[in-house]
Structures are given as C-alpha cells and as structure tokens.
Amino acid sequence: MLIQKIRLQRGWSQEQLAEISGLSVRTVQRIERGQSASLESMKALAAVFEVDLNELMPVKEAEMPAVVATTAPEAEEALAFAKVRRIKRFYIHIMQYGLVILMLAIINLVTSPGYLWFLWPALGWGIGLALHALRTFDLVPFFGARWEKEQVERHLGRKL
C-alpha cells in the first residue's frame, strides 16, 4: 500500500513506475497488492522514490541486511528518459514499417503486378502504427497517467 501511495502522490501510473524502476508492470501490481517482493525489487523502488529501503520494507531489525545507500536520478529526469525511449521505439517502428512494406511492394510488383496484395499488410500494420503513435505521443485523452490520477482522486472523494 505504501508503494501505491507514494506512486499516486507523484502522479505516476504503474506503467511509468515499472519503466523507471526497471521492474515489470506485473511486479509493481503484485507489490502494491501487498504480496512479497525480492530485495532487489524493493531496492529499485527505494532508489526511484529516493527513500530509505527501511521505509519501504518493514522487517525486524535482526533480519535487516546491511544496505548501501543508493542515489537515483531525479524523478522528472527519469520520466523524461522513459518518454524519449518510447519516442525512439516509435521511430524505429516507422522505419521497420517502411522497409518491410517497400520490400513487399517490390516482391508484389515483380511477381504479380495485376493484384496489389501488399496493400493489405500495409493497411493492417499502418493501423497498428497509428495506434502506437497515439499511445507514444499521449494523443488519447483517456487511459494515460493523468486520467489514472484523476480517477483515483475522484474515487477517493478528493475531486468531483
């Protein structure tokens, strides 16, 4: 619960926290539900939140291993890097699309120029590429981090 509280205070979605910390979304979800987590996962979260590991892991002092303090980059910087990585992946996707469709068009025109079958994969993949663009550049006003934060606030009765 503490992980979820800190995440929501910072306005992050589970996906953003997972990407910044290097954990999977599923791991973040399990930890937020109160299931046990590995020491490495908790160290990653403590570094991202810039808090002491002891604050995230309430265990008996006798069981607490010696922890070396780690410093994490600023949260905004980490989010900016994550955003740039998403944009980079999108541009790579565009290049892959262009090369493969060009190759299919050449094969199509050489083997059977009477029927332009390469347009079908171009259309299907193009739709997927358009959806990738919407997600990458946050062009869909719902289901993003801001929408998620507003819904949590609404359900907690803080915002109507």
Buried (B, 14 or more C-beta within 10 A) or exposed (E): EBBBEBBBEBBBBBBBBBBBBEBEBEBBEBBBEEEEBEEEBBBBBBBBBEBEBEEBBEEEEEEEEEBEEEEBBEBEEBBEEBBEEBEEEBEEBEEEBEEBBEEBBEEBEEEEEEEEEBBEBBEEBEEEBEEBEEBBEBEEEEEBBEBBBBEBBEEEEEEE
